[in-house]
Structure formats: structure tokens, C-alpha cells
Amino acid sequence: MSINEDTIVEDKAAIDSDRFVEVSYDDAIPNNVDLSSDRQLLKALEGWHPKYLEWWKDMGPEGFQNADVYLRTAVGVDPAGWAKFGYVKMPEYRWGILLAPKVEGRTIPCGRHKGEPAWQEVPGEYRSLLRRLIVVQGDTEPASVEQQRFLGATAPSLYDMRNLFQVNVEEGRHLWAMVYLLVKYFGKDGREEAQALLERRSGQQDNPRILGAFNERTPDWLSFFMFTYFTDRDGKMQLAALAESGFDPLSRSCRFMLTEEAHHLFVGETGVGRTVEATCAAMVKAGITDPYDTEAIRKLGVVDLPLLQRKANFHMSVTRDLFGSEISSNGAESFSSGLKGRFNEANLKGDDHQLTDATYSVTRVVDGKLVNEDVPALRAINCRLLDDYMADCQGGIDRWNKIIEKAGINFKFTQPYKGFNRKIGEFGGHRINTAGELISEAEWQAGVGNWLPNEADMDFINSLMKPNHEPGQYASWIAPPRMGINQQPVDYEYVKID
């Protein structure tokens, strides 16, 4: 089965095609929010714009700012044709402010204000909490661009390079979406937060990004594909929860962001899948049947499947920490206030959407044992979202396993236990193996090389990171895609490098 974006993200933002607003490209800042009618807001954003471009040139893709890249640019929010494709130099990309259509009569879907009209202005009693939610979401967007800024130099193909840059410019647009909300609705505080979003740096000791996973390095393309499959999927879950917000401008922003996020997950799933495909094909051609014959497999210039599992274990565990503590008063307040819902809130049947008396099962470490406890569902909002995330991850993993099965190789990718390698929440500070067993520090040190990539593993991956910058050329460790972008061939010149 060929894989496309629709098969990977089944729950793209539901956009009412009868009520969309065309994007104005006559303005310096493309938008569909009638920006020109608010002179004060326009002036503030026009003042932020050159600072954003300065950040992009300093921290965006290194060495390719003058390249012509075959990118899609949003020209509307109508699902029938919301984007156009063409060559663009990235600093000249038309970043803008796009909100999904307003739903007349929309009400707050959850929490203590359920059923009340959705807020069009910031509710005063939740001002600080709402600002924090927007800032944290906004901070992840430039962080991932910073993490990935050096990858162009070792791109395995022009096709992959183009996908990297598409992800990057759209993360930049998502930053614009959050900055618009901050500047429009939070006055001086919002303008200061918008400036701070350009000042923090991924991995910087003195002024790092807010969330830990966004301070990790993305040193190689396998890390990039894992990031876009697993970590961007956290972004999907968070955006879907924020799309349920009773603050309507935030909901509308996130609904359209989900549409763009679909491609990011597509890049991750197919990137890992093509890596698996190349490995399996090389093994079959060489007559290697044992997936653990590491030395022989690596000599073929491909990544052995156990190493791919260890890499996935790392990225899954780091991403799970982004969901925060399983039991959280902040999570409870975000839901109760109506500022943030649950994943697919509207489709949760048999639920009062207020969780007044509901409970949810949370796994905790008690007296050296893993036990399940029923806790108030309000306080377990983060745990519920993490469980939904893990279920959502499985689809791509199953498709990777079908590639291996088709090749006749006896190996299967699995998700590690949700408490494995965790630093935050109920499992933080405990040593738990991939099977879900509490173990001692000595047992952890003895087994960690089987669960997470070591220095030698990373050195091998880095040895494969050789640039392939000619049209139709693909690195040995990754298979060509089944189809190109926007019906272009796989050997299309997706990036024109000076």
C-alpha cells in the first residue's frame, strides 16, 4: 500500500469549506484576519517581523538560505485547495497568520464553562494560564528549527532536503500563529513574550527552550525522522487538545496548524519506513537472515533493525516526558477552565465533558512496585493524553513491521513500557526496563546498551551521513520514496543549490 499524508493522519483539522476566508497576500504579513483594520496590532507585528527574519537567518537552515526550494505555501484555509507549490528562497517565504473559519454559535466544549459561548476575548480570570499555554506551544516551534539547522549539509537526497525545509518553514509559520495571539490579546506582556520566543535557544545553557526534548540535539537524519514521527506527534496531540479550547482564536489557530502538521508526521513515518525498507532489501540481497548480525549488516551501508529500535526507544521516552506529570493540578485547571480539552474531546461518548465524578487509572510506583490506582480523572488529564499518544503512535509502527514481515525477516518493532527512561512524572527517578520491570541501578547499567543507542551506535549512524545533493540520488541507507511531492517525480530537482 502506498503511504500518503491522509493515511498517516486520519484526523486532520475539520474545516468548514463553506466558510473560509481567502488569505490576503497584498499585505506585508499574509493573513486572513483582516490585519490591516487593526493599525496598532499591525504596527506591533511589523516591528516583530524583521526580528523574526534576523532570527531565521541566524538560526534557520545553515548554508541554504539562498537555495531555491520547492515549497508549498498556504493561500487559504479551504481544504479543497489551501496551498500552492513553487520555488522559494526560504527567507522570502510568505509566513503569515491563518485561522480556520469561525464556527458561528460555537460553545465551550468542556470544563466548568461547558455550553457557554466560546470566548472571543481573553477571560480575565484565566489570563495568566492562557498566556502560559500559548507561550509553551509557541516556544516549541522555533526550537525544532534550531535543532535541525545543520541537517541540510548531510541530506540523503534533494527530496528529503526539501521535506526538511518544508517542515522548518511551517514551524516558523506556527510560531507566527502563536505570536499573533500573544500580541493581539495580551498587550505589553504579549509583546515581551513574543520577543522572548526569539531570544531563547535550543540547548543553550543560560537561556534554553522551555521543554527538555526541545533542547536535545538532532545530529543526524535518523534522529530527524524519529523526531518528526514521535515528537511532532506530541505536537499533534497538544494542538488537538488546544483546538478544543474555549478561547476561540486559539482553537481556530490550532485547527489550521493541524492541517500543516500532517505533512510533518508523514515525513517522519515514511523516513523511518524507507530506512527500514533499505535495510531489509540489503539483507535479502546479501542473504542475511539474522537481524542481529550487526557487523555484517552495517557493512552493507544500512542501519540494523535493533539499532532502529533503540533509537525509537530513546525518542519515544524523551517525547513522553513532554506530557508532564501524569497527575497534575495544572492539567486539571487547564481542562476545568475550558482552555484546553482532551484529544478528540467532541467524540468522547458517554462523557459529561466536565469529569465531576470520573476517575482514570494511573500507574504509579508504590513501595517498589508498579501499581494501578484510580485517581480523579481531572487530575489525570496528562496521563490520558499520554495514553492516547501511545495508541496513536502504533499505526506507523505497525506499518514499519509490515515492511519487515514482507521481507521475511524475523523482527518486530515494539513500544517500550511507558515508564521506561522517564525523567518526569510518576516514573521519574526510577529505573524501569523496556518490559516494564522495576530494576536496580546495576541492572540498568548492565542492560541499557540493549535499550538505548550508545556512543558506538551514534558514531556508526554519523558515518552514514554523507550528502547526496544530485537529483535522483539517494543514500545507501534509505530507499527512494514511492512517489514525489505534488505529483513530481522522485528525481525532481526539489532544491536548486547555488
DOLODREN-611554 format. One record per residue (C-alpha): residue number from 1; x, y, z; chain; residue in one letter. Coordinates in steps of 0.5 Angstrom, whole numbers, always signed. Layout:
BEGIN
NUM/X/Y/Z/A/a
...
***
This chain:
BEGIN
1/+0/+0/+0/A/m
2/+3/+7/-2/A/s
3/+3/+12/+4/A/i
4/+1/+19/+4/A/n
5/-1/+24/+9/A/e
6/-8/+22/+9/A/d
7/-7/+15/+11/A/t
8/-2/+18/+17/A/i
9/-6/+23/+20/A/v
10/-13/+21/+20/A/e
11/-16/+27/+24/A/d
12/-14/+33/+20/A/k
13/-17/+39/+22/A/a
14/-24/+39/+21/A/a
15/-25/+46/+17/A/i
16/-32/+48/+14/A/d
17/-31/+49/+7/A/s
18/-37/+54/+6/A/d
19/-34/+59/+11/A/r
20/-27/+60/+9/A/f
21/-23/+67/+8/A/v
22/-18/+68/+3/A/e
23/-11/+70/+5/A/v
24/-9/+77/+3/A/s
25/-2/+77/+0/A/y
26/-2/+84/-1/A/d
27/+0/+86/+6/A/d
28/+7/+85/+8/A/a
29/+4/+80/+13/A/i
30/+0/+75/+9/A/p
31/-7/+74/+14/A/n
32/-14/+72/+14/A/n
33/-15/+76/+20/A/v
34/-16/+83/+17/A/d
35/-10/+85/+20/A/l
36/-10/+92/+16/A/s
37/-16/+94/+20/A/s
38/-12/+94/+27/A/d
39/-7/+99/+26/A/r
40/-4/+98/+33/A/q
41/-3/+91/+32/A/l
42/-1/+91/+25/A/l
43/+5/+96/+27/A/k
44/+7/+91/+33/A/a
45/+7/+85/+28/A/l
46/+11/+89/+23/A/e
47/+16/+91/+29/A/g
48/+17/+84/+30/A/w
49/+18/+82/+23/A/h
50/+25/+84/+22/A/p
51/+27/+81/+29/A/k
52/+24/+74/+26/A/y
53/+28/+75/+20/A/l
54/+34/+76/+23/A/e
55/+33/+70/+28/A/w
56/+31/+66/+22/A/w
57/+38/+68/+18/A/k
58/+42/+67/+24/A/d
59/+38/+60/+27/A/m
60/+35/+57/+21/A/g
61/+38/+52/+16/A/p
62/+45/+53/+15/A/e
63/+48/+54/+9/A/g
64/+42/+54/+4/A/f
65/+39/+61/+5/A/q
66/+40/+63/-2/A/n
67/+37/+56/-5/A/a
68/+31/+56/-9/A/d
69/+27/+50/-5/A/v
70/+20/+47/-8/A/y
71/+16/+49/-2/A/l
72/+8/+49/-1/A/r
73/+5/+56/+1/A/t
74/-2/+57/+5/A/a
75/-6/+61/+0/A/v
76/-13/+60/+4/A/g
77/-16/+55/+9/A/v
78/-21/+52/+4/A/d
79/-19/+44/+5/A/p
80/-20/+44/-3/A/a
81/-14/+48/-5/A/g
82/-11/+51/+1/A/w
83/-4/+51/-1/A/a
84/+1/+52/-8/A/k
85/+7/+50/-9/A/f
86/+13/+53/-12/A/g
87/+21/+55/-12/A/y
88/+22/+60/-6/A/v
89/+28/+62/-2/A/k
90/+27/+61/+5/A/m
91/+28/+68/+8/A/p
92/+23/+70/+2/A/e
93/+18/+65/+4/A/y
94/+11/+68/+6/A/r
95/+10/+67/+13/A/w
96/+3/+69/+15/A/g
97/-3/+69/+20/A/i
98/-8/+64/+19/A/l
99/-14/+62/+23/A/l
100/-19/+56/+21/A/a
101/-26/+59/+20/A/p
102/-30/+62/+25/A/k
103/-36/+57/+27/A/v
104/-42/+61/+29/A/e
105/-45/+59/+35/A/g
106/-39/+55/+38/A/r
107/-39/+54/+45/A/t
108/-34/+52/+50/A/i
109/-34/+44/+50/A/p
110/-31/+42/+57/A/c
111/-30/+44/+64/A/g
112/-34/+48/+69/A/r
113/-36/+53/+63/A/h
114/-38/+48/+58/A/k
115/-44/+50/+54/A/g
116/-43/+57/+55/A/e
117/-41/+62/+49/A/p
118/-34/+61/+47/A/a
119/-29/+67/+49/A/w
120/-27/+72/+43/A/q
121/-23/+76/+48/A/e
122/-19/+73/+54/A/v
123/-23/+71/+60/A/p
124/-19/+76/+66/A/g
125/-19/+70/+71/A/e
126/-15/+66/+66/A/y
127/-11/+71/+63/A/r
128/-4/+68/+66/A/s
129/-6/+61/+65/A/l
130/-8/+62/+58/A/l
131/-2/+66/+56/A/r
132/+3/+61/+59/A/r
133/-1/+55/+55/A/l
134/+1/+60/+48/A/i
135/+8/+61/+50/A/v
136/+10/+54/+52/A/v
137/+7/+52/+45/A/q
138/+10/+58/+41/A/g
139/+17/+56/+44/A/d
140/+17/+49/+41/A/t
141/+16/+52/+34/A/e
142/+23/+56/+33/A/p
143/+26/+51/+38/A/a
144/+25/+45/+33/A/s
145/+28/+49/+27/A/v
146/+34/+51/+31/A/e
147/+35/+43/+33/A/q
148/+35/+42/+25/A/q
149/+39/+48/+23/A/r
150/+45/+44/+20/A/f
151/+42/+38/+17/A/l
152/+42/+40/+10/A/g
153/+49/+39/+9/A/a
154/+48/+32/+10/A/t
155/+41/+31/+7/A/a
156/+41/+24/+4/A/p
157/+37/+27/-2/A/s
158/+34/+33/-5/A/l
159/+27/+30/-4/A/y
160/+29/+29/+4/A/d
161/+32/+36/+4/A/m
162/+26/+39/+1/A/r
163/+22/+36/+6/A/n
164/+26/+38/+12/A/l
165/+26/+45/+9/A/f
166/+18/+45/+9/A/q
167/+18/+43/+16/A/v
168/+22/+48/+18/A/n
169/+18/+54/+15/A/v
170/+12/+51/+17/A/e
171/+14/+51/+24/A/e
172/+16/+58/+23/A/g
173/+9/+60/+21/A/r
174/+7/+56/+27/A/h
175/+11/+61/+31/A/l
176/+7/+67/+28/A/w
177/+1/+64/+30/A/a
178/+2/+64/+37/A/m
179/+6/+71/+37/A/v
180/-1/+74/+33/A/y
181/-5/+71/+39/A/l
182/+0/+74/+44/A/l
183/+1/+81/+41/A/v
184/-6/+82/+40/A/k
185/-9/+79/+46/A/y
186/-4/+80/+52/A/f
187/-2/+88/+51/A/g
188/+5/+89/+53/A/k
189/+6/+82/+57/A/d
190/+5/+79/+50/A/g
191/+10/+83/+46/A/r
192/+15/+82/+51/A/e
193/+13/+74/+51/A/e
194/+14/+75/+43/A/a
195/+21/+78/+44/A/q
196/+23/+72/+49/A/a
197/+21/+67/+44/A/l
198/+26/+70/+39/A/l
199/+32/+70/+45/A/e
200/+31/+63/+48/A/r
201/+36/+58/+44/A/r
202/+35/+50/+44/A/s
203/+41/+47/+48/A/g
204/+43/+54/+51/A/q
205/+45/+53/+58/A/q
206/+44/+60/+60/A/d
207/+37/+61/+56/A/n
208/+35/+55/+54/A/p
209/+28/+53/+51/A/r
210/+22/+51/+56/A/i
211/+21/+44/+55/A/l
212/+27/+39/+55/A/g
213/+26/+35/+49/A/a
214/+27/+41/+45/A/f
215/+34/+42/+48/A/n
216/+36/+36/+45/A/e
217/+41/+35/+39/A/r
218/+38/+33/+33/A/t
219/+45/+31/+30/A/p
220/+43/+26/+24/A/d
221/+38/+25/+19/A/w
222/+35/+19/+23/A/l
223/+34/+23/+29/A/s
224/+30/+28/+25/A/f
225/+26/+22/+22/A/f
226/+25/+20/+29/A/m
227/+23/+27/+32/A/f
228/+18/+28/+26/A/t
229/+15/+22/+28/A/y
230/+15/+21/+35/A/f
231/+16/+29/+38/A/t
232/+12/+32/+32/A/d
233/+6/+27/+34/A/r
234/+6/+30/+41/A/d
235/+5/+37/+38/A/g
236/-1/+34/+34/A/k
237/-4/+32/+41/A/m
238/-2/+38/+44/A/q
239/-5/+42/+38/A/l
240/-11/+38/+38/A/a
241/-12/+39/+45/A/a
242/-12/+46/+45/A/l
243/-16/+46/+39/A/a
244/-22/+44/+44/A/e
245/-20/+51/+47/A/s
246/-26/+55/+50/A/g
247/-22/+61/+47/A/f
248/-24/+61/+40/A/d
249/-18/+65/+37/A/p
250/-13/+59/+40/A/l
251/-18/+54/+38/A/s
252/-18/+57/+31/A/r
253/-11/+58/+30/A/s
254/-9/+50/+32/A/c
255/-15/+47/+28/A/r
256/-11/+50/+22/A/f
257/-4/+48/+25/A/m
258/-6/+41/+25/A/l
259/-7/+41/+17/A/t
260/+0/+43/+16/A/e
261/+2/+38/+22/A/e
262/+0/+32/+18/A/a
263/+6/+33/+13/A/h
264/+11/+33/+19/A/h
265/+8/+26/+21/A/l
266/+8/+24/+14/A/f
267/+16/+26/+13/A/v
268/+17/+22/+20/A/g
269/+14/+16/+18/A/e
270/+16/+15/+11/A/t
271/+23/+17/+13/A/g
272/+24/+11/+18/A/v
273/+20/+7/+14/A/g
274/+24/+8/+8/A/r
275/+30/+7/+12/A/t
276/+27/+0/+14/A/v
277/+26/-2/+7/A/e
278/+33/+0/+5/A/a
279/+36/-5/+11/A/t
280/+31/-10/+9/A/c
281/+33/-10/+2/A/a
282/+40/-10/+3/A/a
283/+40/-16/+8/A/m
284/+35/-20/+3/A/v
285/+40/-19/-3/A/k
286/+46/-21/+2/A/a
287/+43/-27/+4/A/g
288/+43/-25/+11/A/i
289/+37/-27/+15/A/t
290/+39/-26/+23/A/d
291/+37/-18/+24/A/p
292/+42/-19/+30/A/y
293/+48/-20/+25/A/d
294/+50/-13/+27/A/t
295/+57/-13/+24/A/e
296/+55/-16/+17/A/a
297/+49/-11/+16/A/i
298/+53/-5/+18/A/r
299/+58/-7/+12/A/k
300/+52/-6/+7/A/l
301/+52/+1/+9/A/g
302/+45/+1/+12/A/v
303/+42/+1/+19/A/v
304/+41/-5/+23/A/d
305/+34/-6/+26/A/l
306/+36/-7/+33/A/p
307/+39/+0/+33/A/l
308/+33/+3/+30/A/l
309/+29/+0/+36/A/q
310/+34/+3/+41/A/r
311/+33/+10/+37/A/k
312/+26/+9/+37/A/a
313/+26/+8/+45/A/n
314/+30/+14/+46/A/f
315/+26/+19/+42/A/h
316/+19/+16/+45/A/m
317/+22/+16/+52/A/s
318/+24/+23/+51/A/v
319/+18/+25/+48/A/t
320/+13/+22/+53/A/r
321/+16/+27/+58/A/d
322/+13/+33/+54/A/l
323/+7/+31/+57/A/f
324/+9/+33/+64/A/g
325/+7/+29/+71/A/s
326/+1/+24/+70/A/e
327/-2/+27/+76/A/i
328/-2/+35/+75/A/s
329/-6/+40/+78/A/s
330/-4/+45/+72/A/n
331/-7/+40/+67/A/g
332/-14/+40/+72/A/a
333/-14/+47/+72/A/e
334/-13/+48/+64/A/s
335/-19/+43/+63/A/f
336/-23/+46/+68/A/s
337/-22/+53/+66/A/s
338/-24/+50/+59/A/g
339/-18/+53/+56/A/l
340/-15/+46/+54/A/k
341/-19/+40/+52/A/g
342/-17/+33/+51/A/r
343/-15/+29/+45/A/f
344/-22/+28/+41/A/n
345/-26/+32/+46/A/e
346/-32/+32/+42/A/a
347/-32/+25/+40/A/n
348/-32/+22/+47/A/l
349/-38/+19/+48/A/k
350/-42/+18/+55/A/g
351/-38/+23/+58/A/d
352/-40/+29/+61/A/d
353/-34/+33/+59/A/h
354/-33/+36/+66/A/q
355/-30/+30/+70/A/l
356/-34/+32/+76/A/t
357/-34/+25/+79/A/d
358/-30/+21/+74/A/a
359/-24/+17/+75/A/t
360/-18/+15/+71/A/y
361/-13/+9/+72/A/s
362/-6/+12/+73/A/v
363/+0/+7/+74/A/t
364/+5/+9/+80/A/r
365/+11/+7/+84/A/v
366/+9/+5/+91/A/v
367/+13/+1/+96/A/d
368/+18/-1/+90/A/g
369/+12/-4/+86/A/k
370/+8/-1/+80/A/l
371/+1/-1/+82/A/v
372/-5/+2/+78/A/n
373/-9/+7/+82/A/e
374/-16/+10/+80/A/d
375/-15/+18/+81/A/v
376/-20/+23/+80/A/p
377/-20/+24/+72/A/a
378/-19/+32/+73/A/l
379/-12/+31/+76/A/r
380/-10/+25/+71/A/a
381/-11/+29/+64/A/i
382/-4/+29/+62/A/n
383/-4/+21/+63/A/c
384/-10/+21/+59/A/r
385/-7/+25/+53/A/l
386/+0/+21/+54/A/l
387/-4/+14/+53/A/d
388/-8/+17/+47/A/d
389/-1/+19/+44/A/y
390/+2/+12/+45/A/m
391/-4/+9/+42/A/a
392/-3/+14/+36/A/d
393/+4/+12/+35/A/c
394/+2/+5/+34/A/q
395/+0/+6/+27/A/g
396/+6/+8/+24/A/g
397/+10/+2/+28/A/i
398/+5/-3/+25/A/d
399/+7/-1/+18/A/r
400/+14/-1/+19/A/w
401/+13/-8/+22/A/n
402/+9/-10/+15/A/k
403/+16/-8/+11/A/i
404/+20/-13/+15/A/i
405/+15/-18/+15/A/e
406/+14/-18/+7/A/k
407/+22/-18/+7/A/a
408/+21/-25/+11/A/g
409/+26/-22/+17/A/i
410/+24/-24/+24/A/n
411/+24/-18/+28/A/f
412/+19/-13/+30/A/k
413/+19/-6/+33/A/f
414/+15/-5/+39/A/t
415/+14/+1/+44/A/q
416/+18/+1/+51/A/p
417/+14/+1/+57/A/y
418/+11/+8/+58/A/k
419/+15/+9/+65/A/g
420/+22/+7/+61/A/f
421/+28/+12/+61/A/n
422/+23/+17/+64/A/r
423/+25/+24/+68/A/k
424/+19/+27/+69/A/i
425/+12/+25/+73/A/g
426/+11/+18/+77/A/e
427/+16/+14/+74/A/f
428/+22/+20/+74/A/g
429/+28/+18/+79/A/g
430/+26/+10/+78/A/h
431/+30/+5/+74/A/r
432/+25/+1/+69/A/i
433/+27/-3/+63/A/n
434/+23/-3/+57/A/t
435/+19/-9/+59/A/a
436/+16/-5/+65/A/g
437/+20/-8/+71/A/e
438/+23/-4/+76/A/l
439/+30/-6/+77/A/i
440/+37/-3/+80/A/s
441/+42/+2/+78/A/e
442/+47/-4/+77/A/a
443/+42/-8/+73/A/e
444/+40/-1/+69/A/w
445/+47/+0/+67/A/q
446/+48/-7/+65/A/a
447/+42/-7/+60/A/g
448/+42/+0/+58/A/v
449/+46/-2/+52/A/g
450/+41/-6/+49/A/n
451/+35/-1/+50/A/w
452/+38/+6/+48/A/l
453/+44/+7/+43/A/p
454/+51/+8/+45/A/n
455/+57/+12/+43/A/e
456/+59/+7/+38/A/a
457/+52/+7/+35/A/d
458/+52/+14/+34/A/m
459/+59/+14/+31/A/d
460/+56/+9/+26/A/f
461/+50/+13/+24/A/i
462/+54/+19/+23/A/n
463/+59/+15/+19/A/s
464/+53/+14/+14/A/l
465/+51/+22/+14/A/m
466/+54/+23/+7/A/k
467/+51/+29/+3/A/p
468/+47/+26/-3/A/n
469/+45/+33/-7/A/h
470/+44/+31/-14/A/e
471/+37/+30/-17/A/p
472/+35/+23/-16/A/g
473/+41/+21/-12/A/q
474/+39/+17/-5/A/y
475/+44/+15/+0/A/a
476/+45/+8/+1/A/s
477/+42/+7/+8/A/w
478/+35/+10/+6/A/i
479/+30/+8/+0/A/a
480/+27/+13/-5/A/p
481/+20/+15/-4/A/p
482/+14/+11/-8/A/r
483/+12/+18/-10/A/m
484/+15/+25/-11/A/g
485/+12/+32/-8/A/i
486/+6/+35/-11/A/n
487/+6/+29/-17/A/q
488/+13/+31/-18/A/q
489/+18/+25/-20/A/p
490/+22/+22/-15/A/v
491/+28/+25/-19/A/d
492/+26/+32/-19/A/y
493/+30/+38/-17/A/e
494/+27/+39/-11/A/y
495/+32/+44/-8/A/v
496/+37/+48/-13/A/k
497/+43/+49/-10/A/i
498/+48/+55/-12/A/d
***
